[in-house]
Amino acid sequence: MKQLSNFNKSNFNEESIKKLAGDVGEAEEKVQEAFEKYSKLDEDGLINELVKKVRSQRENGTYDGEQMSASVEFLRPHLSQTQYEKLRNLITLLNSEDI
């Protein structure tokens, strides 16, 4: 996590602010595109897409099972017990070598 202890207002100029705004705009577009793509899928479709992504990430060496587990724990306060257990089981499956 980034620290703010060395924050200096003078580090921000008009160019850096425009770049930051552009980065935020691009991120918003990506989120909207993902929402449009995945909102049409049912639970099985979402799981299939997730498995495809994990396989792809494993092939190129970018899959991080620990980060995936940490993400579930981060979401835990916002999930019902049933949702949490289902997601936890899915992550356990994804982190196994069987997929």
Steps between C-alpha positions, in 0.01 A plus 500: 500500500630846417605728780401865517782601734707638213208676328597836362248726333770635270527151342173572320499717193244546228650222286502243780142587594387456138677162483336389824159609370563308177597189696181526705294544184656191343437298816135607502463390139655160575267450796199593287609261223549217749161571657330488161679177407449308824162630618330288234649174629340268752700352788630207295605733221687723744679201652598375153642842413692510828647154439610610150670809647678297768623246244629781280672671792660171607634447150668840494609485864288784635247312714531578871292263711591679823373828361180330386446362852576841651240658272234261630589589858480870410148446364387284792325777700280570196397138440249274665640186660370294207659733244828500690513120525414460131769748399753346738435155349537641149833661588619176658417325173671771293811481718522124452697353215193320367366770271 
